[in-house]
Amino acid sequence: MTSLVRFACISDTHNEYDFPLPDADILLHSGDFTRNGTQGEVEIFLNWLKTLTQYRLKIIIVGNHESKRFHSRRQRRPKEINSAIEQLKSNVLLREQFGIVYLQDQSFTDPQ
């Protein structure tokens, strides 16, 4: 018997998190959750994700606004990846405690 898994897919929220979310099992945010990819913006985003307990998993993929490939129009140079993005890559507790999974050049198999 096959069980259904419902996904809610969002992107390009750019620091705006006051909107209704659909019912689903898994939330996928496919990038540009910040405006400028700053440490503070990433932390606010993570805190918001932690409140979304209606989703079993929250899968996130960074967009160009969170990527080192993002160029500031004023600076014309690539920005550095901040430590909050690095934390997404390595913090196993985000998955274990909050169901937050960061994907970049990898796959993920849900143990459930």
N, C-alpha and C positions, 0 to 999 in steps of 0.2 A: 504494500500500500504506500503510495506516495503522499507525503504531507506537503502542503502548500506553505511557502514562505513569501510574505508580502514585504516589498521594499518601498520605502519613501525616499525619493531621490531629489536632492536640492543642490543648488550651487549659487555662487555669486551673491552671497548674502552681505558681504562687505560691512561687517560689524553691526548689521541690523538683525535682531533676533526676536522681534516682537511681531510674530505672524503665526497664524494657525498652522499646525502640522497635521498631516493625514495619519490615520491609523495605519500601523504596519508593525512588522516584527523587527525589521532592520532599517535603520536610517543610513543613507549614503549621502555624504556631503562631498561633492566632486570638485572642490576647489574654490578659491577666492572667498574665503570666509573672513578675510581682513581687507582693509583698504591699503595698508602699507607693509604688512607683515612684521610689525613691531612685536617685541617681547610682550608688552602689555596687551596688545590686541589678541595675540595667541592665547594668553592666559585667560582673558575674558571669554574667548570662544570655548576653551576647555571647561571653564566653570559652567557655562551654559549647557554644554553637552552632558555634564555630570548630573544636571537636573532633569534630563530627559529619560526618566526611569520607565516610561512606557515602551521603550525600545530595548530589545534583548541585546542588540549590538548597535554601535554607532561607528560606521566605517568612514574614515576621512582620507582624502587625497588632497595634497596641496595643489594650489593653482599658481599661476604666474605671480600673483600678489604676495604669495608666501615663499616663492622660490628665489634662489640667488640669481636666477636669470632675469628677474624683474629689474628694470632700470627706472630710476627716478627721472622724471622729465627734467628736473632741475640739475641733477647731478651727472646724468649721462654716464653713469658707471654702475656695474652690477653691485648690488648690496650684499652684505654678508648674511649668511644664515644665522638666525639668532638661536640662543640656547633653548628656547621653548620648542622650536621645531625639532631640534636635536633630541629633546626630551620625548617628543612624540615617537621618535624612532626607537628609543631604547627603554622606555619606562613600561615594564611588564605589568606594574600595578594598575595602570590605566585600563588595561584589558581585564585583569582579574577583578578589580573592584568596581569598575564603571562600565565595562563592556565597550571601551573605546579602542578601536583598532586602526592604526595608521598603516597605510599601504604606499609603498614606493618601490617599484621594480621588484615586486615579490607577489606571492600568492598567500592566501589565508584559507585554512579549512576550519570551519566551526566544529568544535568537538561535540556539539549537541546533535 
